[in-house]
Amino acid sequence: MRILIFGAPGVGKGTQAKILSSKLGIPHISTGDMLRSAVENKTEFGLKAKSFMDQGELVPDEIIAGIIKDRLNNPDSEMGFILDGIPRTIIQAELLDRIFIELNAGPLYLLKLDAADDIIIKRLSNRRQCNVCNSIVNLMDFEYKGDCPVCNAENSLIKRRDDEEEVIANRLKVYEESTAPVLDYYKEKAITVHIDGTQKIEAVTRNILEHIK
């Protein structure tokens, strides 16, 4: 089973990917983790990627595709995988198609977690970071009394620039503009499932599993 998981920043796709990985027994593969692993292990494509990263440049799609292909050829991916963070462009989707054809894997599911912008903005703008233990917490998840709920440091929670409402709104705009063409690309290529991402975590997981059984 191959799964591509999509969703706006803060909608919970990373959380769901980890849960599904455990329940389905297939790896959750995020682009960032995969890239870091390839660089650390000094693979052929990892070394090529590092040369671009060291210069502060974006890693070309062809190199990313090579890293993905290497990762998906690992034995733990034989029964399927969950890709998180890619494809973000039509070019990346086309490169993935070639890899999928070579793998001759099972059905392809595209999971789209939906949530209204105002809900996401409210959720993300309530995030805080502890300046002592660096934990990220959300004020909506507990009764805030001024202290970090993880390390109990007093008055240590700060709001990052990334969690300001105007920054979040711009990220959502960029996401929608870049993702819409990719979703259209997969209309005839994948089984697309839309899930209400504003539900409780357990309900989102249950709905996903009901659709992909």
SULTAPE-V243311 format. One line per field, one symbol per residue. ss: DSSP state (A for helix, B for strand, O for the rest). phi: phi as a letter, one per 20 degrees, with the letter a starting at -180 (. if undefined). psi: psi as a letter, one per 20 degrees, with the letter a starting at -180 (. if undefined). Layout:
ss: ???
phi: ???
psi: ???
This chain:
ss: OBBBBBBOOOOOAAAAAAAAAAAAOOBBBBAAAAAAAAAAOOOAAAAAAAAAAOOOOOOOAAAAAAAAAAAAOOAAAOOOBBBBOOOOOAAAAAAAAAAAAAAOOOOBBBBBBBOOAAAAAAAAAOBBBBOOOOOBBBAAAOOOOOBOOOOOOBOOBBOOAAAOAAAAAAAAAAAAAAAAAAAAAOOOOOBBBBBBOOOOAAAAAAAAAAAAO
phi: .dcddcrfgneoffffffffgffemcfedegfffffffffelfgffffffffffemdffggffgfffffgffefgfefepadecobedcfffffffgffffffleffdddededafgffffffffefcdfeddmfdccffebefcndffedmffldecefgfdfgfffgfffffgffeegffffgegddbeececffeffgfffffffffedf
psi: pppppqqqpjijhgghggghgghikqqooqggggggghghilrghghgghhghhjkqqpqhhggghgggggiiqhijhiaropoiqqirhghghhhggghghhlaaqppopooqqqghggggghijqqppjgijqprpiiiropjiqpigijpplipqpqhijqghggghhhgggghhhghgghhjgiiqoppppoiirqghhggghghhhj.
